[in-house]
Amino acid sequence: MNHVNLIGKVGAAPTIATAENGKKVARFYLSTNEHYCDSDGKTKTRSNNHRITAWGRWIPIIEEYGLEGSRLAIEGRLINRFYHSNGKSTCITEVEVNDLIIM
């Protein structure tokens, strides 16, 4: 099962582009916080940035409400994309949106 749930804040304004297949795609980063205790028992916070990709019906919603700092809940799946550049192979992992809630 490939299922991801994230709640966080939009890091920067999403970029909207047209893919090779002619469909619009929105790409942005969602920042989430993770709380944990260190070896001394002190509570620490770690921020993580997740690359998010959205297609189709989510584009108008993201254009209107996906402003920097907006809080979103995202349900989706992990996607790995591979590409080659300058003789190097690179893998990018991103979350593809299946559902989205503006908080």
DRENDO-1510 file (C-alpha; in Angstrom, 1 decimal, always signed):
<recs>
REC; n; res; u; v; w
REC; 1; MET; +0.0; +0.0; +0.0 .
REC; 2; ASN; +1.4; +3.4; -1.0 .
REC; 3; HIS; -0.4; +6.0; +1.2 .
REC; 4; VAL; +0.9; +9.3; +2.7 .
REC; 5; ASN; -0.9; +11.8; +5.0 .
REC; 6; LEU; +0.8; +15.1; +5.8 .
REC; 7; ILE; -0.3; +18.3; +7.6 .
REC; 8; GLY; +1.9; +21.3; +7.2 .
REC; 9; LYS; +2.5; +24.7; +5.8 .
REC; 10; VAL; +3.2; +25.7; +2.2 .
REC; 11; GLY; +6.8; +26.8; +2.0 .
REC; 12; ALA; +6.6; +29.1; -1.0 .
REC; 13; ALA; +4.1; +29.9; -3.6 .
REC; 14; PRO; +3.3; +26.9; -5.9 .
REC; 15; THR; +4.6; +26.9; -9.4 .
REC; 16; ILE; +2.0; +26.0; -12.0 .
REC; 17; ALA; +3.2; +24.6; -15.3 .
REC; 18; THR; +2.0; +22.6; -18.3 .
REC; 19; ALA; +3.3; +19.1; -18.6 .
REC; 20; GLU; +4.3; +17.4; -21.8 .
REC; 21; ASN; +0.9; +15.8; -22.0 .
REC; 22; GLY; -0.8; +19.2; -22.0 .
REC; 23; LYS; -2.2; +18.9; -18.4 .
REC; 24; LYS; -1.4; +21.5; -15.7 .
REC; 25; VAL; +0.7; +20.6; -12.8 .
REC; 26; ALA; +1.3; +22.4; -9.5 .
REC; 27; ARG; +4.5; +21.8; -7.6 .
REC; 28; PHE; +5.4; +23.2; -4.1 .
REC; 29; TYR; +7.0; +22.2; -0.8 .
REC; 30; LEU; +5.0; +21.4; +2.3 .
REC; 31; SER; +6.9; +21.9; +5.6 .
REC; 32; THR; +6.0; +19.6; +8.5 .
REC; 33; ASN; +7.2; +19.5; +12.1 .
REC; 34; GLU; +8.3; +16.4; +14.0 .
REC; 35; HIS; +8.6; +16.5; +17.8 .
REC; 36; TYR; +10.9; +14.1; +19.7 .
REC; 37; CYS; +12.9; +13.8; +22.9 .
REC; 38; ASP; +16.7; +14.0; +22.7 .
REC; 39; SER; +19.0; +11.9; +24.9 .
REC; 40; ASP; +18.7; +14.4; +27.7 .
REC; 41; GLY; +14.9; +14.2; +27.7 .
REC; 42; LYS; +14.5; +17.7; +26.1 .
REC; 43; THR; +11.8; +18.1; +23.5 .
REC; 44; LYS; +13.1; +19.0; +20.1 .
REC; 45; THR; +11.4; +19.9; +16.8 .
REC; 46; ARG; +12.7; +18.9; +13.4 .
REC; 47; SER; +11.2; +20.5; +10.2 .
REC; 48; ASN; +10.9; +18.4; +7.0 .
REC; 49; ASN; +10.2; +19.7; +3.5 .
REC; 50; HIS; +8.2; +17.5; +1.3 .
REC; 51; ARG; +8.0; +18.0; -2.5 .
REC; 52; ILE; +4.3; +18.0; -3.5 .
REC; 53; THR; +2.8; +17.5; -7.0 .
REC; 54; ALA; -0.9; +18.1; -7.8 .
REC; 55; TRP; -2.8; +17.6; -11.1 .
REC; 56; GLY; -6.2; +18.3; -12.5 .
REC; 57; ARG; -9.0; +19.5; -10.2 .
REC; 58; TRP; -6.6; +20.6; -7.5 .
REC; 59; ILE; -4.9; +23.3; -9.7 .
REC; 60; PRO; -7.6; +26.0; -9.2 .
REC; 61; ILE; -7.8; +25.3; -5.5 .
REC; 62; ILE; -4.0; +25.5; -5.1 .
REC; 63; GLU; -3.8; +28.7; -7.2 .
REC; 64; GLU; -6.3; +30.4; -4.9 .
REC; 65; TYR; -5.6; +29.0; -1.5 .
REC; 66; GLY; -2.0; +27.5; -1.7 .
REC; 67; LEU; -0.3; +30.7; -0.7 .
REC; 68; GLU; +3.0; +30.7; +1.2 .
REC; 69; GLY; +2.3; +29.9; +4.9 .
REC; 70; SER; -1.1; +28.3; +4.2 .
REC; 71; ARG; -1.9; +25.2; +6.3 .
REC; 72; LEU; -2.9; +22.1; +4.3 .
REC; 73; ALA; -3.7; +18.5; +4.9 .
REC; 74; ILE; -2.7; +16.3; +2.1 .
REC; 75; GLU; -3.4; +12.7; +1.3 .
REC; 76; GLY; -1.6; +11.1; -1.5 .
REC; 77; ARG; +1.0; +8.6; -2.6 .
REC; 78; LEU; +4.8; +8.5; -3.0 .
REC; 79; ILE; +6.1; +8.8; -6.5 .
REC; 80; ASN; +9.8; +8.3; -7.5 .
REC; 81; ARG; +11.0; +10.1; -10.7 .
REC; 82; PHE; +14.4; +9.3; -12.2 .
REC; 83; TYR; +16.3; +11.5; -14.6 .
REC; 84; HIS; +19.8; +11.7; -16.1 .
REC; 85; SER; +21.8; +14.9; -16.4 .
REC; 86; ASN; +25.5; +15.4; -17.0 .
REC; 87; GLY; +26.2; +11.7; -16.7 .
REC; 88; LYS; +24.6; +11.5; -13.3 .
REC; 89; SER; +21.4; +9.7; -12.4 .
REC; 90; THR; +19.1; +11.4; -9.9 .
REC; 91; CYS; +16.0; +10.1; -8.1 .
REC; 92; ILE; +13.3; +12.5; -6.8 .
REC; 93; THR; +10.7; +11.4; -4.3 .
REC; 94; GLU; +7.5; +13.4; -4.2 .
REC; 95; VAL; +3.9; +13.2; -2.9 .
REC; 96; GLU; +1.2; +13.1; -5.5 .
REC; 97; VAL; -2.0; +14.6; -4.2 .
REC; 98; ASN; -5.2; +12.5; -4.1 .
REC; 99; ASP; -7.0; +14.7; -1.6 .
REC; 100; LEU; -6.4; +18.1; -0.1 .
REC; 101; ILE; -8.0; +20.0; +2.8 .
REC; 102; ILE; -7.4; +23.7; +3.5 .
REC; 103; MET; -7.1; +24.2; +7.2 .
</recs>
